[in-house]
């Protein structure tokens, strides 16, 4: 919402119609109602009469009037007056052309004077109406301002803002007085729209300095600026805190995944984004934590490696007792993630996985055979689907297994059986 500074509302919105001035200039030679009528004119003298008006003068005035008729800012009523004057000039020029001399006939002079008198009467009437409308507009404008100020004094800031929006739509920004501007700016500030209040008060400052009206808007402006700057600082501070928390969380996640170097790089680069000691302190503490996690992991790995023989022996025993899941869980401490396991541990893990695959393939095969021996269609479908899901789980969990191809072949066999089950059965004669 764009509003100009307060000013004299009457002078700001009322503009003198330049049309009246233009017409006055154009018909400056127009006679008043006291000019002699055509019937009072003496009979033409046989001697040469002086030229009343030249054809070039008429043409120039017609061109000027055509220009005014093309102006979209002129009202329809005023264009009617202009058109009447233009037609009067055209009539006079045509009469001069028809006469073949520089002198128009008496009846043309009479019509010319009559046309200008009518235009002059219309102009005077429009001026009287304009004055009345101007006074009514000023009365309505003053009442609107008083009503809004009364609302402001009651403390209804939302209603003040809404009323000022409507006021500007109807009268324009130039109609705002200092008092109304101050009421609107104060209402905006109370509604938390401090930046708008500041802009409005700053725009009104020149008018306040030039006017004699007392106004506390400059003092309020200083207060609003201080409040606005404080909020900006808080927003910046909150934004920086959020960014710092994000960097610390990302670094912690990387460190927990064993990516200590990446965590340190993130923290070091992030340090350049801040310029306050509390942020530096938290980043430095996070760097120390990453180093501590790295050292802790190294110590943990040393401890696990020292028990490697014991872990491997236990895993072998679990595999021999057909407990592959337990064997994999026991071998997990030897999986360092960023390092390739030794050949013995790798072989034990592969053996445990193949044991799981063999067991689940056998279970899927039993379900498949059970389905073939079942005559009930619903039970057959359920058994085949259970067999298929068991094989599908193996493919998803162990895609690198040497048995992958065999599992896929088993799945295709089950799929064919399911497709045959869905086809309608034909009865032999």
N, C-alpha and C positions, 0 to 999 in steps of 0.2 A: 504494500500500500504506500503509494508515493504521495506525500503531503508537503506543500510549501510552507514557509514560515508564516506566522500570523501577520496580518496587515489590515488596513482599513477595508472592511468587508464591502461597504457600499462602493468605494472607488475601485475595488478589485474586480467585481463581477459586472458592473454596469459600464458599458462602452458607448460612446456617442456614435450614433449611426452616421457613417460617412456618406451614406446615401443622400441624406437631407442636404449635406453640404454640397454634394455633387450636383444635385438637382437645382439648388439655389444658384449655383454658378452658371448651370446650363440655361436656366430661365431667368437670369438676372435682368433681362430686358422685358420680362413679362409684366404687363400692367396689372394694377389692382382692380378691384371691382368698380372703382371710380372712373376707370378709363372709358372714354366715350364708346357707345355702342355703334354698330355700323350704320343704323338709321340716322344717327346724329352727325355723321360725317358730311362735310360740305361737298357739293358736286365737284368732280375732278376739274382741275384747271387745265386749260389748253396748253399752258406752258409746261415745260419738262419738270417733273417732280423728282426730288432727290431719292436715291435708292434706299428702300427701307432695310433690306438685308440682302447680302450677296448670296449667290448660289453656293459658293465655296464654303461660306460660313455654315450654311445649313448642312452641307455634306459632312463637314468636320464634326458637327454636333451629332449627326446621325451615327457616325462611326463610333463616337465616344459612348453614345447610348447603347449601341449594339454590344460594346465591350462590357458595359455594366450588366446587360441582360445575360451574358455568359458567366457571370460570377455566381457560384453556387451558395455563397454566404449571404446573398440578399434574399429576403423573404418574398413569398409569392405576391403579397399585397403591394410591396414596394416595386416589384417588377412590373405590376400592372400600371403603376404611375409612370414608370420609365417608358413602358410601351406606348402609353397615351401621348407622352411628349414626343416620342420618336415619330409616331404616326402623324402628329401635327406638323412637324418639320418636313416629313416626306410629302404631305399634302401641299404645303407651301412651295416646295421645290418643284413638284409636278405642275402646279399652276403656273409657275414662272416658265417652265419648259413649254407648256401649251400656248402661252401668250406670245412666245417668240421674242420677248423683250425682257429687260431686267426688271420690269414692273409687273407684279401680279395683278389680276383684276380685283376690283373692290370686294366682291363676294369672297374671294380667297383670303384677303386681309381680315375680313370679318371672321371667317372660320378659324383663321390662324390665332387671332386674339382670343376667341372663345375657347379654343382647345387649350391654350396656355393658362387661361383663367381656371378651367376645370382642374387641370393638373396642379395648379397652385393651391386650390381649395382642398384637393385630396391630400396634398403634402401637409398643409396646416392641420387637417383633421388627424392625420397619422401622428404628427408631433404631439397633439393633445392626448391621444390614446397612449402613446409611448410614455409620456410623463406619468399618466395614471398607473400604467403597468409597472413602471419603475418604483413608484411609491409603494404599491402593493407588494412588490418583490422584497423591498427593503423591510417592510413590516413583517412579512413571513420569515425572512432571514433572521431578524432580531429575535423573534419569538422562538425559532429553532435553537438559537444559541443559548437563550435563557433557559429553555427546557433541558438542554444537555448539561449545562452548568448545575442546574437544580438536581439532576440525577447524580452528578459527580459528588455533590455535597452530601447526598444520602449514602454514599459509599458503594454504589453499585457499579463497579469498574467495568464489568462485562457489558452492561447496558450502555455505558458511555462509549465504549469502543464500537459497538454495533451502531449506535446513533451517529457517531462521527463518520462511519463508513457510508451510511445513508446520506448524511449531510454533504459529504464530498461528492457523491454521485449526483446529487441534485444541484448543488451550487458551485462545485469545483474547489480546488485547493486554495485558490486565492481568497476565498470567503472566510477562512479561519482567522479569528481574532487571536490576540495574545492570550487572553483568558481561556479561550477554547483550546488552543494549542497546549497550554499548560495542563489543562484537565485531561486531555487525551494522553499526553506524554506520561503523566503521573499514573493514569490508569494502566497504560501498557507496562510500566515498571512494576506496578503491584501485581500484575498478572504474570510476571516473570519474563516478559518480553523486553528485557533491559536494552538490548542492542537497538531495537526499534525506537525506544524512548530516547536513547542518546542521539540517534540520527535526527529525530524530530526536533529535539531541543537545540542541537547544533545548527540546524537549518533556521530556527527561529531567532537565534542569537543576534544577528544584525538588526532585526526589527525591534528587539527588546532594547538594544543599546541606543537606537535612534529615538524610540518612543519615550514618552514621559510616564507611561503607566508602570506602576510598581509591580514586580513579578519576581517570585522566588525560584523561577526555573533555572537560572545559572547555578544557584547553590545545589539544587537537586541534581543538576547535570554532573557536577563534581562528585557527588555521592554515588550516582549511578555508574560513572566511569570506574571509580574505585571498586565498587561491587562487581562490575563486569570483569575487570582485570583479575580480581581474586578468583572468580569462577573459572576463568581461563587457565589460571595457574593450577587450580585443582584438577581441571580436566586433563591438562598436560601431565600432571603428576600421576593421575589414575591410569592414563594411557601408558606411561613409562613403567608403572608398576605391573600392568598387565603384560607388557612385552617382556619384562624381566622374569616374571613367573613362567611365561611360555618358554623362554630360553633355558631356565633351570630345569623345567619338567622334561624338555627334549634331551638335555644332557644327561639327566638321571636315567631316562629310558635307554639311551645308547650305552651307558655304563653298565646297566643291568644285563644288557645283551652281550657284554664283553667287548663292545666297540669303544674302547677307552680313548684311542687317538681321535676319533671323530667327535667324541664328547668334549675333549680338550680344545679342538679346533673351533667348535661351536661357541664355547664359553669365551675363548680368547677374542673371536671376531665380535661377539656380542658386547664385550666390554667397551668397544669403541662407540657403541650407540648411546652411552650414558656419560654424564659429566658430574655426578654427585657421589660423594664418599659412601653413603649407605649402599648404593648399587654396586660400587667397586668391592665393598666388603663381602656382599653376598656372592658375587661371582668368584672372588678369591677363595671363599670357603667351599664353594662347589668344586673348584679346581683341586683343592686339597682332598675333598671327598673322593673324586675320581681316582686320584693317585692312591688313596687308601684302599679303594675297591680293587684296583689293579694288584696292589701288593697282597691283599687278602686272597684274591683268586690264585695268585702264584703259590702262596702258602698252602691253600686248599689242594691245589693240584699236586704239590709235593707230597702232601699227606696221603692223597689217593694213590699216587704212584708207588709210594712205599708199601701200600697194601695190595698192589696189583696181583701178586701171586695168589694171595688169599681170595681175591675177588674172582679171578679166572677159575680157580679150583671149584669154588662154589657154583659158578655158572655152569661148568661142565657137569657137575653132579645134578643140577636141576634139569639140564637137557637130557641126561641119561634117564631121569625119572619122568620124562615126557611132561615137563613143566616149562614150556618155552617162554610164556609171558613173564614168569618169575625170573628166568635166566636173563631176559632182556633188561628187566628192571635192575638186576644186580650189576649188569655191565654198564649201565647208564653213567655212573660216576667217572668211567674211563672215556666218556665221550666229551672231549674238550671243545667241540664245535669248530674252533679255528685251527685245529690240528688234525691231521689224518691219523686214525687209530693204527696201532701196530697190527701186523698180519694175523697174529693169533686171536686178538680180540675181534678183529673184523671177521675172521672165519667162524668164530663162535656165534657172533650175531647173525651171520648168514644162515648158519645151521639152525638156530632157534627159529628164524623166520620161515625157513623151509619146513620145519616141523609143524608150525602153525598152519601153513598153506596145505600141507598134506592132510592134516586133521580135518580142516574145513572142506577140502575137496572130497574127502571120503564122506563127510556128513551130507554134502550136496548130492553125491552119487546115491546114497541110501534114500534120500528124499525123492530123487528122480525115479529109482526103481520102484519105490513104494507107490508113486503116482502112476506108473505104467500098469501096476497090478491092481489098481483101484478102478472100479467101474463107475462109481458116482462122479459125475462131471464136476460138481462143485468142489469136492474133496481133491480131485485130480488137479484142478486149477490151483488150489491153495498150495498143494505140495510142490507143484512145478515152480510157482512163484517164490516159495521159500528157498528152493534149490538155487534159483536164479539170483536171488538177493545175496545168498552166502557167497557165491562166486564173484558177484559184482563188488562186494566189500573187499575181497582179496585184491582185485584189480586196482581199486582205489588206494588201498593202504600200501601195497607193495608193487608199484609199477616197474621197479628195476629187478624184480625177481627173475631167475632163469626159468621159472615155471610159468611166466606170464603168457606165453603163447599157448600152452596147454590149457590154461584157465579160460582163455578166450574161445578155444575150440569147444570146451565144455559148455560155455554160455550159449554158443551157437546151436548146439544140440538141444539144449533146453528151450531155446527160442523156437526151433522148428516144431517141437512137441506142443508148445503153447499155440502156435499158429494152426496146427492140425486140429487142436481141440476146439478152436473158434469156428472152423469150417463146418457147415451143416453135414450131418451124417446121411449117407444114401443107403437105402435098404435094398439088398439083393433080392431078385425074384426067386 
